[in-house]
Amino acid sequence: QVQLVESGGDMVQPGGSLRLSCKVSGNHFAIFTMGWYRQAPGKEREMVARISRLFSTNYADSVKGRFTISRDNTKNTAYLQMNSLKPEDTAVYYCNAHLEGRDVWGQGTQVSVSS
C-alpha cells in the first residue's frame, strides 16, 4: 500500500517562500509521475505542477516562473519550491502519485499567504 505524507505547509507573507515535501512509502517511487495539486476554499482542485519518472515537468500557468517541482529518487521524496508567493496561492496542497491510471493522494498541507 503506497502512502504519501506531505509536509512544509505554513503561513507566510506575500513575496515569501516555502518548500513542500512529499514522502512516498514503498519501493516504486521512481516510476511514479508525481504531482502537486491545490484546492482553495470554494474552488475545485487544480493541478499545480507535475514531474514524470523521466524528470519532465509541467506547470499551471499561474505558477510558472515562481514554483519548481523536483524529485529525489534516493529519498522517495518529491518537492515543490514556491517563491514569490501571492495571497491567491492560499490553498490546501496535495501530493499525488500516478501510475497507469491509478492515483494515490496525500492528506494535504495548508499553505496560507497573508500580510
C-alpha positions as CSV (number, residue, x, y, z in Angstrom):
1,Q,0.0,0.0,0.0
2,V,1.6,3.3,-1.2
3,Q,1.2,6.2,1.3
4,L,2.1,9.8,0.7
5,V,2.9,12.2,3.5
6,E,3.2,15.9,2.8
7,S,4.9,18.5,5.0
8,G,6.1,22.1,4.8
9,G,2.9,24.0,4.7
10,D,2.8,27.2,6.7
11,M,1.6,30.8,6.8
12,V,3.8,33.3,5.1
13,Q,3.6,36.9,3.9
14,P,3.2,37.8,0.3
15,G,6.6,37.5,-1.5
16,G,7.7,34.8,0.8
17,S,8.9,31.3,0.0
18,L,8.0,27.7,1.2
19,R,9.2,24.3,0.2
20,L,6.7,21.4,0.4
21,S,7.9,17.8,0.7
22,C,6.1,14.6,-0.2
23,K,7.5,11.4,1.2
24,V,6.3,8.2,-0.5
25,S,6.4,4.8,1.0
26,G,7.3,1.6,-0.9
27,N,9.8,0.6,-3.5
28,H,8.3,2.0,-6.7
29,F,8.7,5.8,-6.3
30,A,11.0,6.1,-9.3
31,I,8.3,5.0,-11.8
32,F,5.5,7.3,-10.5
33,T,4.6,10.6,-12.1
34,M,4.5,12.9,-9.1
35,G,2.3,15.9,-8.9
36,W,1.2,18.7,-6.7
37,Y,-2.4,19.9,-6.7
38,R,-4.2,22.5,-4.6
39,Q,-7.7,23.3,-3.6
40,A,-8.7,26.7,-2.3
41,P,-12.0,27.2,-0.3
42,G,-15.0,27.0,-2.6
43,K,-12.9,26.0,-5.6
44,E,-12.1,22.8,-7.4
45,R,-8.8,21.0,-7.0
46,E,-6.3,22.1,-9.7
47,M,-3.0,20.8,-10.9
48,V,-0.1,23.0,-9.9
49,A,2.9,21.0,-11.1
50,R,3.9,17.5,-12.2
51,I,7.2,15.7,-12.8
52,S,7.4,12.4,-14.7
53,R,9.7,9.5,-14.0
54,L,11.9,10.9,-16.7
55,F,12.0,14.2,-14.9
56,S,10.0,16.2,-17.5
57,T,7.9,18.8,-15.8
58,N,4.8,20.9,-16.5
59,Y,3.2,23.7,-14.5
60,A,0.0,25.6,-14.3
61,D,0.3,29.0,-16.0
62,S,-0.4,30.7,-12.7
63,V,2.7,29.4,-11.1
64,K,5.2,29.3,-14.0
65,G,8.4,31.1,-13.1
66,R,7.6,31.0,-9.4
67,F,7.3,27.3,-8.4
68,T,9.6,24.5,-9.1
69,I,8.8,20.8,-8.8
70,S,11.6,18.3,-8.2
71,R,12.2,14.7,-7.1
72,D,14.9,12.8,-5.3
73,N,14.5,9.1,-6.1
74,T,17.1,8.2,-3.5
75,K,14.8,9.6,-0.8
76,N,11.4,8.7,-2.3
77,T,10.5,12.3,-2.0
78,A,9.0,15.0,-4.3
79,Y,9.3,18.7,-3.6
80,L,7.6,21.9,-4.5
81,Q,9.7,25.0,-4.1
82,M,7.3,28.0,-4.0
83,N,8.8,31.5,-4.4
84,S,7.2,34.9,-4.7
85,L,4.0,33.6,-3.0
86,K,0.8,35.5,-3.5
87,P,-2.4,35.6,-1.5
88,E,-4.1,33.6,-4.3
89,D,-1.7,30.7,-3.7
90,T,-3.5,30.1,-0.4
91,A,-4.9,26.6,-0.5
92,V,-4.5,23.1,0.8
93,Y,-1.8,21.5,-1.3
94,Y,-2.0,17.8,-2.1
95,C,0.7,15.4,-3.3
96,N,-0.3,12.9,-6.0
97,A,1.4,9.7,-7.2
98,H,0.2,8.5,-10.6
99,L,0.9,5.2,-12.4
100,E,-1.1,3.5,-15.2
101,G,-4.3,5.2,-14.4
102,R,-4.1,4.8,-10.7
103,D,-3.8,7.7,-8.3
104,V,-2.8,7.9,-4.7
105,W,-3.2,11.1,-2.7
106,G,-1.7,12.5,0.4
107,Q,-3.6,14.1,3.2
108,G,-2.8,17.7,2.2
109,T,-0.9,20.5,3.8
110,Q,-2.2,24.0,4.3
111,V,-0.4,27.0,2.7
112,S,-1.6,30.4,3.7
113,V,-0.3,33.6,2.2
114,S,-1.4,36.8,4.0
115,S,0.0,40.0,5.3
